[in-house]
Amino acid sequence: MAFYQAASWQKPALITFGIALLALPTVLTSFDQAFYIGFATRVLIFALAASSLNLVLGFGGMVSLGHAAFLGAGAYAAAICQQAGINEALIAFPAAMTAAGLLALVVGAISLRTRGVYFIMITLAFAQMAYYLFVSARAWGGDDGLPLNGRMQFAGITMSDDRTLYFVAFSAFTAAMLLFGRLADARFGRTLQAIRENETRMAALGYPVFRYRLLAFVLGGAFAGLAGALLANLTGLASPNLLQWTQSGTLLVMVIIGGVGYLYGGVVGAVVLLLLEESLVGVTEHWLIILGLLLLAIVLFAPKGVAALFRKHHG
């Protein structure tokens, strides 16, 4: 797998993409399609969650099947904050990131001492433990989940309006992607990718391999927690289903079809998968079969992901 390097066309393309995202709510409203603002918000949230996994998988080479645990932890942390009387997102969202990051620290400190399939199984085991913990916690709703009493406020402005929540999600997504881009180009990102390529050699050169991998794992978990807090505000519920291994699988699929190791691979994967789901669900009750065939075609014709295919055609 090659080292990440920003293409010359990437910056102007991203600026154009950002402007389009900023204008999207206005465009949808003008065409009387305001319903899709909620869908666009969901895409941004899952793009953030998938990108946080891509930091772990694509740049760190760590195949985690427990990433949804951090997504769910963030959602529950936000809901618990509101339950405790904290309705300000500027407090609840950092709390969600902290809770998810601490969980990732515990999981990573144990699982990163193993390799290969053992690492995968330990992350999966931790995620399932977290799932059953929240299912059995009656104080937090048990298997029904913990509902929010309306959406939170952001800097005193309520997010009950879909447009406001969209712009908050857009801001969080943009900040995260800028940070991931800086990390990928910085010494940390280069070292992390070198560890992914040849861990033994980097350890022999004196690099603290475990610390680099653990930091990436914690960062990925923290930003997944932020995505979870946003998702809880979008849906109005912190559900234990967010911690299910199937949710981890969905995030993994997003990264794979988007492009593992490409900065915007998780974003592309989230857009492709969620758009396909939204387009097919109303066509037939057997839409999952069609979705599976389409995903299979994507993997066969773009084995390195859609983002890699785009990069190939644009240099």
TORDRENVEX-684170 format. One record per residue (C-alpha): residue number from 1; x, y, z. Coordinates in pm, 1 decimal. Layout:
<sites>
<site NUM <X Y Z>>
...
</sites>
This chain:
<sites>
<site 1 <0.0 0.0 0.0>>
<site 2 <141.8 337.9 -104.4>>
<site 3 <197.7 628.5 131.6>>
<site 4 <-69.4 895.2 129.7>>
<site 5 <15.5 1199.1 -79.2>>
<site 6 <-223.9 1481.9 -161.9>>
<site 7 <-277.3 1525.5 -537.5>>
<site 8 <-235.3 1868.5 -700.6>>
<site 9 <-604.3 1886.8 -793.0>>
<site 10 <-721.8 1791.0 -445.5>>
<site 11 <-726.2 2134.2 -278.8>>
<site 12 <-937.8 2318.5 -541.9>>
<site 13 <-1167.4 2015.5 -570.2>>
<site 14 <-1221.3 2009.8 -194.6>>
<site 15 <-1293.2 2382.7 -182.7>>
<site 16 <-1554.5 2337.2 -455.6>>
<site 17 <-1700.1 2037.8 -271.9>>
<site 18 <-1713.9 2236.3 52.6>>
<site 19 <-1896.4 2526.5 -112.4>>
<site 20 <-2145.2 2280.8 -263.4>>
<site 21 <-2210.4 2128.6 79.4>>
<site 22 <-2264.2 2472.6 230.9>>
<site 23 <-2516.9 2558.2 -39.6>>
<site 24 <-2694.0 2221.1 -26.2>>
<site 25 <-2961.6 2305.0 237.9>>
<site 26 <-3060.1 2622.0 51.3>>
<site 27 <-3080.9 2434.8 -279.3>>
<site 28 <-3287.9 2153.0 -129.3>>
<site 29 <-3524.0 2398.7 38.7>>
<site 30 <-3571.1 2599.2 -282.1>>
<site 31 <-3672.3 2279.6 -464.1>>
<site 32 <-3909.7 2185.5 -181.1>>
<site 33 <-3690.3 1888.6 -87.3>>
<site 34 <-3605.3 1990.4 270.0>>
<site 35 <-3661.1 1628.7 378.6>>
<site 36 <-3325.5 1537.2 228.0>>
<site 37 <-3140.2 1777.2 458.6>>
<site 38 <-3176.1 1510.8 728.6>>
<site 39 <-3041.3 1248.4 489.5>>
<site 40 <-2747.2 1472.1 396.8>>
<site 41 <-2674.0 1519.5 768.0>>
<site 42 <-2673.0 1141.6 812.8>>
<site 43 <-2426.6 1107.4 525.3>>
<site 44 <-2193.6 1364.1 684.8>>
<site 45 <-2210.7 1186.8 1020.6>>
<site 46 <-2131.4 845.7 875.3>>
<site 47 <-1860.4 997.8 656.0>>
<site 48 <-1700.7 1123.5 977.8>>
<site 49 <-1739.8 783.4 1146.1>>
<site 50 <-1597.9 595.6 845.1>>
<site 51 <-1307.1 840.7 818.1>>
<site 52 <-1224.7 784.5 1184.5>>
<site 53 <-1206.9 411.3 1110.4>>
<site 54 <-993.8 482.9 803.3>>
<site 55 <-740.6 653.3 1030.6>>
<site 56 <-714.5 326.0 1222.7>>
<site 57 <-739.5 85.1 929.4>>
<site 58 <-606.9 276.0 630.7>>
<site 59 <-319.9 462.6 793.3>>
<site 60 <-250.2 236.3 1090.3>>
<site 61 <-318.5 -100.4 927.4>>
<site 62 <-536.9 -210.8 1220.8>>
<site 63 <-845.6 -407.5 1115.0>>
<site 64 <-1097.0 -333.2 1389.7>>
<site 65 <-1437.7 -497.1 1414.0>>
<site 66 <-1524.8 -300.0 1724.7>>
<site 67 <-1527.3 57.1 1598.2>>
<site 68 <-1903.4 84.2 1642.8>>
<site 69 <-1849.5 60.7 2019.3>>
<site 70 <-1699.0 410.0 2009.7>>
<site 71 <-1982.9 537.9 1791.2>>
<site 72 <-2234.7 404.7 2043.0>>
<site 73 <-2035.2 529.1 2342.4>>
<site 74 <-2043.8 880.8 2200.5>>
<site 75 <-2418.8 861.5 2143.3>>
<site 76 <-2482.4 741.4 2498.6>>
<site 77 <-2245.5 999.8 2646.4>>
<site 78 <-2441.2 1279.2 2476.6>>
<site 79 <-2775.3 1135.0 2590.8>>
<site 80 <-2650.0 1090.2 2947.7>>
<site 81 <-2523.4 1449.6 2951.0>>
<site 82 <-2869.8 1569.9 2855.6>>
<site 83 <-3022.0 1341.2 3118.5>>
<site 84 <-2793.5 1510.6 3372.5>>
<site 85 <-2917.6 1854.0 3265.8>>
<site 86 <-2637.0 1941.4 3023.0>>
<site 87 <-2803.5 2049.5 2699.6>>
<site 88 <-2511.9 2242.0 2549.4>>
<site 89 <-2340.3 2054.7 2265.9>>
<site 90 <-2016.7 2246.0 2325.0>>
<site 91 <-1996.9 2055.5 2654.2>>
<site 92 <-2170.3 1730.0 2560.2>>
<site 93 <-1979.6 1669.5 2235.8>>
<site 94 <-1630.8 1696.7 2393.5>>
<site 95 <-1762.0 1473.5 2673.7>>
<site 96 <-1871.1 1220.1 2411.0>>
<site 97 <-1529.3 1232.8 2245.2>>
<site 98 <-1360.1 1189.4 2582.8>>
<site 99 <-1578.1 891.2 2677.9>>
<site 100 <-1522.2 721.6 2342.3>>
<site 101 <-1151.3 804.2 2350.8>>
<site 102 <-1110.1 654.5 2698.1>>
<site 103 <-1292.4 340.3 2586.6>>
<site 104 <-1062.5 323.0 2283.6>>
<site 105 <-762.6 365.7 2513.8>>
<site 106 <-866.5 63.1 2720.5>>
<site 107 <-952.2 -149.4 2416.9>>
<site 108 <-637.9 -45.4 2230.9>>
<site 109 <-405.0 -96.2 2527.4>>
<site 110 <-512.8 -460.4 2539.5>>
<site 111 <-586.8 -548.9 2177.1>>
<site 112 <-276.5 -384.1 2028.0>>
<site 113 <-57.9 -632.7 2211.9>>
<site 114 <-187.8 -891.3 1965.6>>
<site 115 <-176.9 -913.5 1587.0>>
<site 116 <-381.4 -1039.0 1295.7>>
<site 117 <-698.7 -1231.9 1361.0>>
<site 118 <-644.0 -1211.4 1737.9>>
<site 119 <-658.0 -831.4 1722.9>>
<site 120 <-977.7 -848.2 1516.4>>
<site 121 <-1141.7 -1089.7 1759.3>>
<site 122 <-1046.7 -888.7 2069.1>>
<site 123 <-1189.6 -565.6 1925.0>>
<site 124 <-1505.0 -756.7 1831.6>>
<site 125 <-1527.3 -905.9 2181.4>>
<site 126 <-1495.0 -564.4 2347.7>>
<site 127 <-1764.2 -419.9 2121.7>>
<site 128 <-2004.3 -702.0 2203.7>>
<site 129 <-1930.4 -662.0 2574.8>>
<site 130 <-2014.5 -292.0 2546.6>>
<site 131 <-2331.8 -377.4 2355.8>>
<site 132 <-2455.3 -618.2 2622.9>>
<site 133 <-2357.8 -370.6 2895.5>>
<site 134 <-2587.0 -103.4 2752.1>>
<site 135 <-2862.3 -354.9 2675.0>>
<site 136 <-2865.9 -462.6 3040.0>>
<site 137 <-2839.8 -107.1 3181.0>>
<site 138 <-3202.3 -29.5 3268.4>>
<site 139 <-3110.2 316.9 3393.9>>
<site 140 <-3013.4 398.3 3034.8>>
<site 141 <-3314.6 242.1 2868.7>>
<site 142 <-3194.0 -115.6 2828.8>>
<site 143 <-3252.8 -259.6 2483.0>>
<site 144 <-3492.5 26.7 2402.4>>
<site 145 <-3208.6 276.9 2419.1>>
<site 146 <-3189.7 618.0 2585.2>>
<site 147 <-3404.3 882.0 2410.2>>
<site 148 <-3307.1 1247.0 2399.1>>
<site 149 <-3551.4 1507.1 2521.7>>
<site 150 <-3525.3 1703.9 2199.0>>
<site 151 <-3207.1 1811.8 2025.1>>
<site 152 <-2933.0 1995.2 2208.9>>
<site 153 <-2819.9 2354.0 2171.9>>
<site 154 <-2498.4 2458.4 2003.6>>
<site 155 <-2357.5 2782.3 2146.6>>
<site 156 <-2706.0 2864.3 2271.5>>
<site 157 <-2871.0 2798.2 1933.5>>
<site 158 <-3111.6 2505.1 1927.6>>
<site 159 <-3041.8 2230.5 1675.4>>
<site 160 <-3410.7 2140.0 1646.1>>
<site 161 <-3405.0 2288.6 1296.4>>
<site 162 <-3259.4 2041.3 1045.1>>
<site 163 <-3053.0 2312.5 877.6>>
<site 164 <-2881.1 2404.7 1204.6>>
<site 165 <-2792.5 2043.7 1281.9>>
<site 166 <-2667.1 2002.1 925.3>>
<site 167 <-2427.3 2295.1 959.4>>
<site 168 <-2305.4 2169.4 1297.9>>
<site 169 <-2241.4 1826.0 1144.2>>
<site 170 <-2073.0 1990.5 844.6>>
<site 171 <-1845.9 2193.7 1074.3>>
<site 172 <-1750.2 1886.0 1277.5>>
<site 173 <-1687.3 1684.2 960.9>>
<site 174 <-1476.0 1960.4 803.9>>
<site 175 <-1267.3 2012.8 1117.8>>
<site 176 <-1206.0 1638.5 1149.5>>
<site 177 <-1102.2 1598.4 785.4>>
<site 178 <-866.1 1896.1 806.2>>
<site 179 <-707.6 1742.0 1115.2>>
<site 180 <-679.0 1398.7 951.2>>
<site 181 <-518.4 1559.5 646.1>>
<site 182 <-263.8 1744.4 857.1>>
<site 183 <-186.8 1429.0 1054.6>>
<site 184 <-141.3 1225.6 736.0>>
<site 185 <112.8 1476.4 600.6>>
<site 186 <286.6 1526.4 935.1>>
<site 187 <560.0 1315.2 1091.6>>
<site 188 <298.7 1124.6 1290.8>>
<site 189 <112.0 1015.9 978.6>>
<site 190 <426.6 923.1 786.5>>
<site 191 <557.4 720.5 1077.8>>
<site 192 <221.8 549.5 1126.2>>
<site 193 <212.0 450.1 759.3>>
<site 194 <570.2 325.1 777.7>>
<site 195 <471.6 109.9 1077.0>>
<site 196 <180.5 -23.8 872.7>>
<site 197 <420.7 -121.0 593.1>>
<site 198 <695.6 -274.5 808.3>>
<site 199 <637.2 -279.3 1181.7>>
<site 200 <945.9 -488.6 1259.4>>
<site 201 <1180.7 -250.9 1081.6>>
<site 202 <1034.4 58.0 1249.2>>
<site 203 <1064.5 -107.6 1590.5>>
<site 204 <1427.3 -196.1 1514.8>>
<site 205 <1492.7 168.7 1425.8>>
<site 206 <1375.8 266.8 1773.0>>
<site 207 <1028.8 402.5 1698.1>>
<site 208 <770.5 350.5 1976.7>>
<site 209 <541.3 141.0 1755.5>>
<site 210 <289.6 60.6 2027.4>>
<site 211 <246.4 426.9 2122.9>>
<site 212 <194.0 542.5 1765.1>>
<site 213 <-64.7 274.8 1697.9>>
<site 214 <-240.6 336.5 2029.5>>
<site 215 <-260.8 711.8 1966.3>>
<site 216 <-413.9 651.0 1622.3>>
<site 217 <-660.0 405.3 1775.4>>
<site 218 <-763.3 654.3 2045.4>>
<site 219 <-799.4 940.5 1796.6>>
<site 220 <-1014.2 722.7 1572.2>>
<site 221 <-1229.3 623.6 1868.4>>
<site 222 <-1271.3 983.3 1987.0>>
<site 223 <-1393.2 1107.2 1649.2>>
<site 224 <-1624.6 808.8 1617.9>>
<site 225 <-1765.7 925.2 1951.7>>
<site 226 <-1824.7 1270.9 1805.1>>
<site 227 <-2012.0 1109.6 1515.9>>
<site 228 <-2218.2 913.7 1768.4>>
<site 229 <-2315.0 1229.3 1957.6>>
<site 230 <-2426.0 1391.9 1632.7>>
<site 231 <-2618.5 1080.7 1532.1>>
<site 232 <-2801.3 1071.7 1865.7>>
<site 233 <-2914.7 1429.5 1805.6>>
<site 234 <-3025.4 1345.3 1452.8>>
<site 235 <-3229.6 1038.4 1547.7>>
<site 236 <-3327.4 1148.9 1898.4>>
<site 237 <-3205.4 820.4 2044.6>>
<site 238 <-2890.0 655.2 2177.4>>
<site 239 <-2954.7 295.5 2077.4>>
<site 240 <-2753.6 -12.6 2178.8>>
<site 241 <-2781.6 -121.9 1815.4>>
<site 242 <-2517.2 138.7 1736.8>>
<site 243 <-2266.5 -81.6 1921.1>>
<site 244 <-2353.2 -400.0 1730.9>>
<site 245 <-2077.4 -572.6 1533.4>>
<site 246 <-2293.9 -532.4 1222.9>>
<site 247 <-2255.7 -154.9 1256.3>>
<site 248 <-1878.5 -201.2 1270.7>>
<site 249 <-1910.6 -410.3 955.3>>
<site 250 <-2103.6 -132.5 782.8>>
<site 251 <-1831.3 120.5 864.1>>
<site 252 <-1570.4 -126.3 739.7>>
<site 253 <-1759.7 -169.9 411.3>>
<site 254 <-1771.5 209.0 368.3>>
<site 255 <-1394.2 233.5 404.8>>
<site 256 <-1328.3 -59.5 170.5>>
<site 257 <-1553.4 57.5 -113.8>>
<site 258 <-1429.7 414.7 -71.6>>
<site 259 <-1061.5 328.5 -57.1>>
<site 260 <-850.6 204.7 234.4>>
<site 261 <-565.3 443.4 308.5>>
<site 262 <-703.1 729.1 98.9>>
<site 263 <-781.9 1032.5 311.4>>
<site 264 <-1131.1 1069.9 167.8>>
<site 265 <-1192.9 698.6 120.3>>
<site 266 <-1431.5 684.9 415.1>>
<site 267 <-1621.1 987.0 283.8>>
<site 268 <-1662.3 841.8 -65.2>>
<site 269 <-1764.0 505.0 78.6>>
<site 270 <-2027.4 658.3 306.9>>
<site 271 <-2174.9 861.6 21.1>>
<site 272 <-2184.6 563.5 -216.4>>
<site 273 <-2330.7 315.4 33.4>>
<site 274 <-2595.3 546.4 180.1>>
<site 275 <-2701.7 676.7 -161.5>>
<site 276 <-2738.6 320.6 -289.0>>
<site 277 <-2944.5 226.4 16.6>>
<site 278 <-3167.1 533.2 -17.6>>
<site 279 <-3218.8 469.5 -389.6>>
<site 280 <-3293.8 97.6 -363.3>>
<site 281 <-3504.4 75.3 -48.0>>
<site 282 <-3813.4 210.1 -224.0>>
<site 283 <-3770.5 -2.2 -536.1>>
<site 284 <-3814.6 -353.4 -400.5>>
<site 285 <-3835.1 -537.8 -70.3>>
<site 286 <-3537.2 -742.6 -189.2>>
<site 287 <-3318.5 -433.7 -217.4>>
<site 288 <-3045.1 -587.1 -1.5>>
<site 289 <-2975.8 -846.9 -271.4>>
<site 290 <-2935.3 -575.0 -534.1>>
<site 291 <-2717.6 -372.9 -295.9>>
<site 292 <-2495.6 -675.1 -237.2>>
<site 293 <-2451.1 -729.5 -611.2>>
<site 294 <-2366.4 -363.4 -667.6>>
<site 295 <-2111.1 -365.8 -385.2>>
<site 296 <-1959.8 -682.5 -530.7>>
<site 297 <-1928.6 -509.7 -868.5>>
<site 298 <-1758.0 -209.7 -706.4>>
<site 299 <-1505.1 -432.7 -530.4>>
<site 300 <-1433.3 -628.1 -851.2>>
<site 301 <-1392.9 -326.8 -1080.6>>
<site 302 <-1236.4 -93.9 -823.2>>
<site 303 <-1046.1 -324.8 -583.2>>
<site 304 <-860.6 -31.4 -428.3>>
<site 305 <-1180.9 166.7 -381.2>>
<site 306 <-1372.4 434.2 -566.5>>
<site 307 <-1138.8 707.3 -439.7>>
<site 308 <-841.0 523.7 -590.3>>
<site 309 <-1023.8 495.1 -922.4>>
<site 310 <-1090.7 868.7 -923.6>>
<site 311 <-728.4 945.0 -836.7>>
<site 312 <-607.5 719.5 -1119.5>>
<site 313 <-809.6 910.5 -1379.5>>
<site 314 <-709.8 1254.5 -1249.0>>
<site 315 <-344.8 1194.8 -1169.6>>
</sites>
